[in-house]
């Protein structure tokens, strides 16, 4: 709302000739004012425009501020150094917004950015060679929360897991299980450094031997691969479910081999002149598309490198016609993803609707995640220790591009130091107030003019930030902003509870208004938690 007013003011100033001609952003930046003396919200739009116009930020701020249209939501505007435009919201308008939140319910912050559009978010996509690590769990929390927010922004969203069930890694998995089974049967078998080392394969082998006995000794590596894949797939789906993630599509990599997709990509690239043969391998001339070096797509052994099926998979994504495609990938893909995009470019595809959200590694007390070596903390083990809600929230607390250290001691705290406890307790506290009022026969009312306390206004303003937070998450693919918002909203709830006696004997109008604000705050906090994929408990 304030962003729209700013842009209207900027366009009017350009029309009047007081603001230099320049390209205006699609969304003007607006944030809570850092200094209460400035007002409720501030915008650095003049500072942003100064970089392209060369004009003084203070002059730009004055020009825009003078042309901001009159609005019922703004009591006054002003400017502050070095070039901020400040807004103070009208108390009457603030009070009306409580009624609007109550009327619209959890949809009050929803957006129309993606109306009639489709989005696909691919995330987790871990190889089915072991239990999900905490690092993969981070990608899961990020991707699923982003999908939730895209849905709230109007998109029809498909959550997709690329199931890497082809290639050499799967044969190694089959061999790794075969060795464990033979050992469990008392037969000699060598476990090499190349094999997967995790204890999970030993446990699976013992289970299989108990079920099938010595008959397993004569089975092929392919059979053991299938057994391991089925077990890992079931394990992964169960782990995702615990983390409150339900995929819409599990796309099997193997299908790209069987339906001819890989061959089609190779033929098309060769026809376009982007393939060459060297030392028995098939190379992609990535340097012709701006890459630092050419890449092998098919090894001299005839085995494709992972870049080839990745290119074919993205051709499949584009063919499905999504308006927005988001790849949530680990930092280990930072070199491969640009080659996939170059492959699409060479094939003549317009891939401007594909966006990358790369998440960095996770450490738990300094231990790096590693699947092959078996030295890792599984996502299930961490959820067993601190609970799924805490795991999910903690994995979202930093920007995806930042390394994340999971503070296990903090996660185990059951007090306000733990941000998940702090936010969930705020929701439970609101529910408790509403239950107690209902038991005493005290009802909510629509006399919003009674909301005059500063902390009441602060709480309403915080509730009204949610739509802009969702817009920010969609624009920047940055779901971590939602955890920050949830904590700030919880802080405003706790301050309101501390400063305002909600049920005040002899003050029925004020009590009714404050109970309405309690319900509005509950709606906003529950919605934020829902989008984060975290429970909103009614009591704690």
C-alpha positions as CSV (number, residue, x, y, z in Angstrom):
1,X,0.0,0.0,0.0
2,X,2.7,2.5,1.0
3,X,4.9,1.2,-1.9
4,X,2.0,2.0,-4.3
5,X,1.6,5.5,-2.8
6,X,5.4,6.2,-3.2
7,X,5.4,5.1,-6.8
8,X,2.3,7.3,-7.5
9,X,4.1,10.2,-5.9
10,X,7.3,9.5,-7.9
11,X,5.4,9.4,-11.2
12,X,3.5,12.6,-10.4
13,X,6.9,14.3,-9.6
14,X,8.3,13.1,-12.9
15,X,5.2,14.5,-14.7
16,X,5.6,17.8,-12.9
17,X,9.3,17.9,-13.8
18,X,10.6,18.0,-10.2
19,X,11.9,14.4,-10.4
20,X,14.4,13.5,-13.1
21,X,13.3,11.0,-15.7
22,X,14.5,7.6,-14.6
23,X,13.2,4.0,-14.4
24,X,11.2,3.4,-11.3
25,X,11.3,0.1,-9.5
26,X,8.3,-2.3,-9.8
27,X,8.1,-2.2,-6.0
28,X,9.3,0.7,-3.9
29,X,11.2,-0.3,-0.8
30,X,9.3,0.3,2.5
31,X,10.4,-0.8,5.9
32,X,9.6,-0.1,9.6
33,X,11.2,3.2,10.6
34,X,14.4,2.7,12.5
35,X,13.7,5.8,14.5
36,X,10.3,6.3,16.1
37,X,10.6,10.1,15.7
38,X,10.5,9.6,11.9
39,X,7.1,7.8,12.0
40,X,5.9,4.3,11.4
41,X,7.5,3.4,8.1
42,X,10.4,4.7,6.0
43,X,11.5,4.3,2.4
44,X,14.9,4.6,0.9
45,X,13.6,5.0,-2.6
46,X,15.3,8.4,-3.0
47,X,18.7,6.9,-2.1
48,X,18.0,4.2,-4.7
49,X,17.1,6.7,-7.4
50,X,20.1,8.9,-6.6
51,X,22.4,6.2,-7.9
52,X,20.9,6.4,-11.4
53,X,20.1,10.1,-11.6
54,X,23.1,11.6,-9.9
55,X,20.8,13.9,-8.0
56,X,21.0,14.5,-4.2
57,X,18.9,12.0,-2.3
58,X,17.4,14.8,-0.1
59,X,16.2,16.7,-3.2
60,X,14.6,13.5,-4.6
61,X,12.9,12.8,-1.3
62,X,11.4,16.3,-1.1
63,X,10.2,16.1,-4.7
64,X,8.5,12.7,-4.2
65,X,7.1,13.5,-0.8
66,X,5.4,16.7,-2.1
67,X,3.6,14.6,-4.8
68,X,2.4,11.7,-2.6
69,X,-1.4,11.6,-2.9
70,X,-3.6,12.1,0.1
71,X,-4.7,8.8,1.5
72,X,-6.9,7.7,4.5
73,X,-4.1,5.4,5.6
74,X,-1.5,8.1,6.1
75,X,-1.7,10.8,8.8
76,X,1.4,12.6,7.7
77,X,4.6,12.2,5.6
78,X,8.0,13.7,6.1
79,X,11.6,13.5,5.0
80,X,14.8,12.8,7.0
81,X,18.5,12.7,6.1
82,X,20.2,11.5,4.0
83,X,17.1,10.8,1.8
84,X,14.4,8.9,3.5
85,X,10.6,9.4,3.1
86,X,8.7,8.7,6.3
87,X,5.1,7.8,6.9
88,X,3.0,8.0,10.0
89,X,-0.2,5.9,9.7
90,X,-3.6,7.3,10.6
91,X,-4.9,5.9,13.9
92,X,-8.5,5.7,12.6
93,X,-7.2,3.7,9.6
94,X,-5.2,1.4,11.8
95,X,-8.3,0.6,13.8
96,X,-10.2,-0.2,10.7
97,X,-7.6,-2.7,9.6
98,X,-8.4,-4.9,12.7
99,X,-11.9,-5.3,11.4
100,X,-10.5,-6.1,7.9
101,X,-8.3,-8.8,9.3
102,X,-11.2,-10.3,11.2
103,X,-13.3,-10.3,8.1
104,X,-10.8,-11.9,5.7
105,X,-9.3,-14.3,8.2
106,X,-6.0,-16.0,7.3
107,X,-6.3,-14.7,3.7
108,X,-5.9,-11.1,4.8
109,X,-2.2,-11.0,3.7
110,X,-2.6,-13.0,0.5
111,X,-1.5,-11.5,-2.8
112,X,-2.4,-11.5,-6.4
113,X,1.1,-11.6,-7.9
114,X,0.7,-15.1,-9.2
115,X,-3.0,-15.1,-10.1
116,X,-3.6,-17.5,-13.1
117,X,0.1,-18.5,-13.1
118,X,1.8,-21.7,-12.3
119,X,5.0,-22.3,-10.4
120,X,7.1,-25.4,-9.9
121,X,9.5,-25.6,-6.9
122,X,12.0,-28.4,-7.0
123,X,13.7,-29.0,-3.7
124,X,15.5,-31.7,-1.6
125,X,16.2,-34.0,-4.6
126,X,18.7,-35.9,-2.6
127,X,20.2,-39.1,-4.0
128,X,18.4,-42.1,-2.6
129,X,21.6,-43.5,-1.2
130,X,21.0,-42.9,2.5
131,X,18.8,-41.1,5.0
132,X,18.3,-37.4,4.6
133,X,21.0,-35.2,6.2
134,X,20.3,-32.0,8.0
135,X,21.8,-30.2,5.0
136,X,19.1,-31.7,2.7
137,X,16.5,-30.8,5.4
138,X,17.5,-27.2,5.1
139,X,16.7,-27.3,1.4
140,X,13.4,-29.0,2.2
141,X,12.4,-26.3,4.7
142,X,13.4,-23.5,2.4
143,X,11.7,-25.0,-0.7
144,X,8.5,-25.9,1.0
145,X,8.1,-22.6,2.8
146,X,8.8,-20.8,-0.5
147,X,6.1,-23.0,-2.1
148,X,3.7,-22.0,0.7
149,X,4.3,-18.3,0.1
150,X,4.0,-18.6,-3.7
151,X,0.6,-20.3,-3.1
152,X,-0.4,-17.4,-0.8
153,X,0.7,-15.0,-3.6
154,X,-1.8,-16.7,-6.0
155,X,0.4,-19.2,-7.8
156,X,-0.8,-22.8,-8.5
157,X,2.3,-24.5,-7.1
158,X,3.8,-27.9,-7.9
159,X,6.3,-29.3,-5.3
160,X,8.7,-31.6,-7.0
161,X,11.5,-34.0,-6.0
162,X,14.0,-35.1,-8.6
163,X,14.7,-38.7,-7.7
164,X,18.2,-39.5,-8.8
165,X,17.7,-43.2,-9.3
166,X,20.1,-43.7,-12.3
167,X,23.8,-43.8,-12.9
168,X,26.8,-45.2,-11.2
169,X,25.9,-44.1,-7.7
170,X,23.0,-46.5,-7.7
171,X,25.2,-49.4,-8.7
172,X,27.5,-48.5,-5.8
173,X,24.5,-48.5,-3.5
174,X,23.6,-51.9,-4.7
175,X,27.1,-53.2,-4.2
176,X,27.2,-51.6,-0.7
177,X,24.1,-53.4,0.4
178,X,25.2,-56.7,-1.2
179,X,28.4,-56.6,0.8
180,X,26.5,-56.0,4.1
181,X,24.1,-58.9,3.3
182,X,26.9,-61.3,2.5
183,X,28.6,-60.4,5.7
184,X,25.4,-60.8,7.6
185,X,25.2,-64.3,6.1
186,X,28.7,-65.0,7.4
187,X,30.2,-64.9,3.9
188,X,33.4,-63.0,3.0
189,X,32.9,-59.7,1.3
190,X,35.1,-56.6,1.0
191,X,33.8,-53.2,1.9
192,X,35.9,-50.6,0.0
193,X,36.3,-46.9,0.5
194,X,34.1,-46.4,-2.6
195,X,31.1,-48.1,-0.9
196,X,28.6,-46.2,1.2
197,X,29.7,-46.5,4.8
198,X,26.6,-45.6,6.8
199,X,25.2,-47.9,9.5
200,X,21.8,-47.7,7.8
201,X,22.9,-50.2,5.2
202,X,24.0,-52.7,7.9
203,X,20.6,-52.3,9.5
204,X,18.8,-52.9,6.2
205,X,20.9,-55.9,5.5
206,X,20.1,-57.5,8.8
207,X,16.4,-56.9,8.2
208,X,16.6,-58.4,4.7
209,X,18.5,-61.5,6.0
210,X,15.9,-62.0,8.7
211,X,13.1,-61.9,6.1
212,X,14.8,-63.9,3.2
213,X,17.7,-65.7,4.7
214,X,20.4,-67.4,2.6
215,X,18.4,-67.0,-0.6
216,X,19.8,-63.5,-0.9
217,X,23.4,-64.8,-1.4
218,X,22.8,-65.5,-5.1
219,X,21.0,-62.3,-6.0
220,X,22.4,-59.8,-8.4
221,X,23.7,-56.3,-7.7
222,X,20.7,-55.0,-9.6
223,X,18.4,-56.8,-7.2
224,X,20.2,-55.2,-4.2
225,X,20.0,-51.8,-5.9
226,X,16.3,-52.1,-6.2
227,X,15.9,-53.3,-2.6
228,X,18.1,-50.4,-1.3
229,X,16.3,-47.8,-3.5
230,X,12.9,-48.9,-2.3
231,X,13.9,-48.7,1.3
232,X,15.6,-45.4,0.9
233,X,12.6,-43.9,-1.0
234,X,10.3,-45.0,1.8
235,X,12.7,-43.6,4.4
236,X,13.0,-40.3,2.6
237,X,9.2,-39.9,2.1
238,X,8.7,-40.6,5.8
239,X,11.3,-38.1,6.9
240,X,9.8,-35.4,4.6
241,X,6.4,-36.1,6.1
242,X,7.8,-35.6,9.6
243,X,9.1,-32.2,8.5
244,X,5.6,-31.4,7.2
245,X,6.6,-31.6,3.6
246,X,4.3,-33.3,1.1
247,X,5.6,-33.5,-2.5
248,X,3.2,-33.4,-5.4
249,X,5.6,-35.1,-7.9
250,X,8.6,-37.5,-7.5
251,X,10.3,-37.3,-10.9
252,X,12.4,-40.4,-11.6
253,X,15.7,-39.6,-13.3
254,X,15.6,-43.1,-14.7
255,X,12.7,-42.1,-16.9
256,X,14.9,-39.8,-18.8
257,X,17.0,-42.8,-19.9
258,X,14.1,-45.0,-20.8
259,X,11.9,-42.5,-22.7
260,X,14.7,-41.3,-25.0
261,X,15.1,-37.8,-23.5
262,X,18.9,-38.1,-23.2
263,X,19.3,-39.2,-26.8
264,X,17.1,-36.4,-28.0
265,X,19.2,-33.8,-26.1
266,X,22.4,-35.2,-27.6
267,X,21.0,-35.3,-31.1
268,X,19.7,-31.7,-30.9
269,X,22.9,-30.4,-29.4
270,X,24.9,-32.2,-32.1
271,X,22.6,-30.8,-34.9
272,X,23.1,-27.3,-33.5
273,X,26.9,-27.8,-33.5
274,X,27.4,-27.8,-29.8
275,X,28.9,-31.3,-29.4
276,X,32.3,-32.7,-30.3
277,X,34.0,-36.0,-29.7
278,X,37.4,-36.2,-28.0
279,X,39.2,-39.2,-26.6
280,X,36.1,-41.4,-26.9
281,X,34.0,-38.9,-24.8
282,X,31.2,-36.6,-26.0
283,X,31.8,-33.0,-25.1
284,X,29.5,-30.0,-24.8
285,X,31.0,-26.8,-26.2
286,X,29.9,-24.8,-23.2
287,X,32.5,-22.1,-24.0
288,X,30.4,-21.1,-27.0
289,X,27.7,-20.2,-24.6
290,X,29.9,-18.2,-22.3
291,X,31.1,-21.0,-20.1
292,X,34.7,-21.1,-18.6
293,X,35.4,-24.5,-20.2
294,X,33.8,-27.2,-22.2
295,X,32.1,-30.1,-20.4
296,X,31.9,-33.9,-20.8
297,X,28.3,-35.1,-21.3
298,X,29.1,-38.7,-22.0
299,X,32.2,-40.4,-20.7
300,X,34.4,-42.7,-22.8
301,X,32.8,-45.6,-21.0
302,X,29.4,-44.5,-22.5
303,X,28.1,-43.4,-19.1
304,X,26.4,-40.0,-19.1
305,X,27.7,-37.4,-16.6
306,X,25.1,-35.8,-14.4
307,X,25.0,-32.7,-16.6
308,X,23.2,-34.5,-19.4
309,X,20.2,-35.8,-17.5
310,X,20.0,-32.4,-15.7
311,X,19.7,-30.7,-19.1
312,X,17.1,-33.2,-20.2
313,X,15.2,-32.8,-16.9
314,X,15.0,-29.0,-17.4
315,X,13.8,-29.4,-20.9
316,X,11.0,-31.5,-19.4
317,X,10.3,-28.7,-16.9
318,X,10.1,-26.1,-19.7
319,X,7.8,-28.4,-21.8
320,X,5.3,-28.5,-18.9
321,X,4.7,-24.8,-19.3
322,X,5.3,-23.4,-15.8
323,X,5.3,-19.7,-15.6
324,X,7.9,-19.8,-12.8
325,X,10.5,-22.6,-12.1
326,X,12.6,-22.5,-9.0
327,X,15.5,-24.8,-8.4
328,X,16.4,-25.0,-4.7
329,X,19.8,-26.6,-4.8
330,X,22.7,-27.1,-2.4
331,X,25.9,-25.2,-2.8
332,X,27.5,-28.2,-4.4
333,X,25.6,-27.4,-7.5
334,X,27.1,-24.0,-8.0
335,X,29.3,-25.1,-10.9
336,X,26.8,-27.4,-12.6
337,X,23.7,-25.2,-12.7
338,X,25.2,-22.6,-15.1
339,X,26.2,-25.4,-17.5
340,X,22.6,-26.7,-17.4
341,X,21.4,-23.2,-18.3
342,X,24.0,-23.0,-21.1
343,X,22.7,-26.4,-22.4
344,X,19.2,-24.9,-22.6
345,X,20.5,-21.9,-24.3
346,X,22.3,-24.1,-26.9
347,X,19.0,-25.9,-27.5
348,X,17.3,-22.6,-28.2
349,X,15.1,-22.6,-25.1
350,X,14.0,-19.4,-23.4
351,X,14.8,-20.2,-19.8
352,X,14.3,-16.8,-18.2
353,X,11.5,-18.2,-16.0
354,X,14.0,-20.5,-14.3
355,X,15.4,-19.1,-11.0
356,X,18.0,-20.6,-8.7
357,X,17.8,-20.5,-5.0
358,X,21.1,-22.0,-3.6
359,X,21.4,-22.9,0.0
360,X,24.7,-23.3,1.8
361,X,25.8,-26.1,4.1
362,X,24.7,-26.8,7.6
363,X,26.8,-27.7,10.6
364,X,25.6,-29.1,13.9
365,X,28.2,-28.3,16.5
366,X,30.7,-27.9,13.8
367,X,30.2,-31.2,12.1
368,X,29.9,-31.0,8.3
369,X,27.3,-33.2,6.6
370,X,28.6,-36.1,4.5
371,X,26.5,-39.0,3.2
372,X,29.2,-41.2,1.6
373,X,31.4,-41.4,4.7
374,X,28.5,-42.1,7.1
375,X,29.7,-39.3,9.4
376,X,26.5,-37.2,9.5
377,X,23.7,-36.2,11.6
378,X,20.5,-37.4,10.0
379,X,17.5,-35.2,9.8
380,X,15.4,-37.8,11.6
381,X,17.9,-38.0,14.5
382,X,17.8,-34.2,14.9
383,X,14.0,-34.2,14.8
384,X,14.0,-37.0,17.4
385,X,16.2,-34.7,19.6
386,X,14.4,-31.3,19.3
387,X,11.2,-31.8,17.4
388,X,10.2,-31.2,13.8
389,X,8.9,-27.6,14.5
390,X,12.2,-26.5,16.0
391,X,14.2,-28.1,13.2
392,X,12.2,-26.5,10.5
393,X,12.2,-23.0,12.0
394,X,15.9,-23.1,12.8
395,X,16.8,-24.2,9.3
396,X,14.9,-21.1,8.0
397,X,16.4,-18.5,10.3
398,X,19.3,-17.4,8.1
399,X,19.3,-16.5,4.4
400,X,19.8,-19.5,2.2
401,X,23.1,-18.1,0.8
402,X,24.6,-18.0,4.4
403,X,26.2,-21.0,6.1
404,X,24.0,-22.1,9.0
405,X,25.2,-23.5,12.3
406,X,22.4,-25.4,14.1
407,X,22.6,-24.4,17.7
408,X,21.6,-27.6,19.4
409,X,21.7,-26.2,22.9
410,X,19.4,-23.3,22.0
411,X,17.1,-25.6,20.2
412,X,16.7,-27.7,23.4
413,X,15.7,-24.6,25.5
414,X,12.1,-24.5,26.6
415,X,12.0,-20.8,27.3
416,X,11.8,-17.5,25.5
417,X,15.5,-17.8,24.4
418,X,14.4,-20.4,22.0
419,X,12.8,-18.4,19.1
420,X,10.3,-21.3,18.3
421,X,9.1,-21.4,21.9
422,X,8.9,-17.6,21.9
423,X,6.7,-17.5,18.8
424,X,4.5,-20.5,19.6
425,X,4.0,-19.3,23.2
426,X,2.8,-16.0,21.8
427,X,0.1,-17.8,19.8
428,X,-0.8,-20.1,22.8
429,X,-1.1,-17.0,25.0
430,X,-3.5,-15.3,22.6
431,X,-5.6,-18.5,22.5
432,X,-5.6,-18.6,26.3
433,X,-6.9,-15.1,26.5
434,X,-9.7,-15.9,24.1
435,X,-10.7,-19.1,25.9
436,X,-10.8,-17.3,29.2
437,X,-12.9,-14.4,27.9
438,X,-15.3,-16.9,26.3
439,X,-15.7,-18.8,29.5
440,X,-16.5,-15.5,31.3
441,X,-19.0,-14.5,28.7
442,X,-17.0,-11.6,27.4
443,X,-17.3,-11.1,23.7
444,X,-15.4,-9.3,21.0
445,X,-16.7,-6.1,19.5
446,X,-16.3,-3.7,16.6
447,X,-15.5,-0.5,18.6
448,X,-12.0,-0.2,17.2
449,X,-11.8,3.5,18.0
450,X,-11.0,2.3,21.6
451,X,-7.6,1.0,20.4
452,X,-5.5,4.0,21.4
453,X,-2.5,2.6,23.3
454,X,0.9,2.8,21.5
455,X,1.5,-0.9,21.8
456,X,-1.9,-1.6,20.3
457,X,-0.9,0.5,17.3
458,X,2.5,-1.2,17.1
459,X,0.8,-4.6,17.0
460,X,-1.6,-3.6,14.3
461,X,1.2,-2.1,12.2
462,X,3.2,-5.3,12.6
463,X,0.2,-7.4,11.5
464,X,-0.1,-5.1,8.4
465,X,3.5,-5.9,7.4
466,X,2.8,-9.5,6.5
467,X,1.6,-8.8,2.9
468,X,4.8,-6.9,2.2
469,X,6.9,-9.6,3.8
470,X,5.3,-12.2,1.5
471,X,5.9,-9.9,-1.5
472,X,9.6,-9.7,-0.4
473,X,9.9,-13.5,-0.1
474,X,8.4,-14.0,-3.6
475,X,10.5,-11.2,-5.2
476,X,13.9,-12.3,-3.6
477,X,13.2,-16.0,-3.1
478,X,14.0,-15.3,0.6
479,X,11.8,-17.3,3.0
480,X,14.0,-16.5,5.9
481,X,12.3,-13.1,6.2
482,X,9.3,-14.9,7.4
483,X,11.0,-16.3,10.5
484,X,12.2,-12.8,11.3
485,X,8.7,-11.4,10.9
486,X,7.2,-14.2,13.1
487,X,9.7,-13.3,15.9
488,X,8.9,-9.6,15.6
489,X,5.2,-10.2,15.6
490,X,5.5,-12.4,18.6
491,X,7.5,-9.6,20.3
492,X,4.7,-7.2,19.6
493,X,2.1,-9.7,21.0
494,X,4.1,-10.1,24.2
495,X,4.5,-6.3,24.6
496,X,0.7,-5.8,24.1
497,X,0.0,-8.5,26.7
498,X,2.4,-6.8,29.1
499,X,1.2,-3.2,28.6
500,X,-2.5,-3.6,28.1
501,X,-5.0,-5.2,30.4
502,X,-7.2,-7.0,27.9
503,X,-10.3,-7.8,30.0
504,X,-10.9,-4.6,32.0
505,X,-13.9,-4.7,34.4
506,X,-16.1,-1.7,33.8
507,X,-14.6,-1.0,30.4
508,X,-16.8,-3.2,28.1
509,X,-16.0,-1.2,24.9
510,X,-12.3,-1.2,25.4
511,X,-12.4,-4.9,26.4
512,X,-14.3,-5.8,23.3
513,X,-11.9,-3.9,21.0
514,X,-8.9,-5.5,22.7
515,X,-10.3,-8.9,22.3
516,X,-10.8,-8.2,18.6
517,X,-7.2,-7.2,18.4
518,X,-6.2,-10.4,20.2
519,X,-8.1,-12.5,17.6
520,X,-6.6,-10.5,14.7
521,X,-3.1,-11.1,16.2
522,X,-3.9,-14.8,16.6
523,X,-4.9,-14.9,12.9
524,X,-1.7,-13.2,11.8
525,X,0.6,-15.3,13.9
526,X,-1.1,-18.5,13.0
527,X,-0.8,-17.6,9.3
528,X,2.9,-16.8,9.6
529,X,3.5,-20.2,11.4
530,X,1.4,-22.0,8.8
531,X,3.4,-20.6,5.9
532,X,6.6,-21.6,7.8
533,X,5.2,-25.1,8.1
534,X,5.3,-24.9,11.9
535,X,2.5,-25.8,14.3
536,X,0.5,-23.0,16.0
537,X,-0.3,-24.6,19.4
538,X,-3.4,-23.4,21.3
539,X,-1.8,-24.2,24.7
540,X,1.7,-24.8,26.0
